[in-house]
Amino acid sequence: MSWPRHGAPVLGWARDGGAGPGRVSVLAYGKELGFRASGERHCVGARGNPCPLAAVVPARSAGARCVECARLDRAHSVAADTMADDPRPYRVYLAWFGPGLVKVGITREARDAARLREQGAVVFSWLGRGPLMAARRTEELLRSAFGVPDRIPYARKRAVRGGLPGEADRAREVEELYGRAVALEGAGWPEALERLPFEAVDHTEVFGLAAVGAAARVVDGLADGGVVAGRLVAAAGPDLHLETAGEGQFVLDTRLVTGWELTAADARSVSGVPLVATGGGGVQDELF
């Protein structure tokens, strides 16, 4: 699942088990979805290349990569600090996922807000722009000065998504952190980072969160023959919020779908996969 720079989220399909992109399906709220997993879950490879071993990976892992492919994919990521000489401009952002859940991060400027939608940020504001290492130093400065994390577990994001406050309250924590951050100019703020004006961008409508109910359950993993079916009511980050007449609302973390061979299933059938309460069970994070 991915979020283009503009428009609705899409699901990407690999052909014949390859790691490269195939066709995409646009996800529209109100649309009915139904699919069945078959066989075993295999490693999706790295950097556009299929896994040479076609290794089987755990059903509850979010990464869908074997150890070697995960290491290769990580080695070329910004998060691994292996691209210090990257000449492209980056932006520092402040993101809000729910009451008390604020983080700082960086993204390549050309990606615009796609990274924020991929993380399920309900509200965000840009803080600054500049070279990669200046953006990274600013991120570290805010983490050290204010104890702001650079990562918030998806289980915590899901737990609060169904009971968010009003628009003004949603933006308030981001604005307060922005004010504290710009006060650091001249006290460790990298000179190469250009400060950007505060502007709260709210994704509530983009995600369809008005239709999300409280205490949703979460798919705990797929298995051979397991069916996921329902009507799409919302999407945020990698999560699809689905609803069925018999089971109410539940959440599918689409990272659990990667690596499976899928076939069509009746979208109005009862889902045949284990569901756990939001915040319970949990998806195993990537290895790195």
DAURQUI-V317461 format. One record per run of one state. SS is the DSSP state (a for helix, b for strand, c for the rest). FROM is the first residue (numbers start at 1). LEN is the number of residues. If there is no record, write none. Layout:
[[SS;FROM;LEN] [SS;FROM;LEN]]
//
This chain:
[[c;1;1] [b;2;2] [c;4;5] [b;9;4] [c;13;11] [b;24;3] [c;27;5] [b;32;7] [c;39;3] [b;42;1] [c;43;3] [b;46;1] [c;47;2] [b;49;1] [c;50;6] [b;56;1] [c;57;4] [b;61;1] [c;62;5] [a;67;9] [c;76;2] [a;78;3] [c;81;9] [b;90;9] [c;99;2] [b;101;8] [a;109;3] [c;112;2] [a;114;6] [c;120;3] [b;123;8] [c;131;1] [a;132;15] [c;147;2] [b;149;1] [c;150;4] [a;154;10] [c;164;3] [a;167;16] [c;183;11] [b;194;2] [c;196;5] [b;201;2] [c;203;1] [a;204;4] [c;208;1] [a;209;3] [c;212;5] [b;217;3] [c;220;7] [b;227;10] [c;237;2] [b;239;6] [c;245;3] [b;248;6] [a;254;3] [c;257;4] [b;261;4] [c;265;10] [b;275;3] [c;278;6] [b;284;1] [c;285;4]]
//
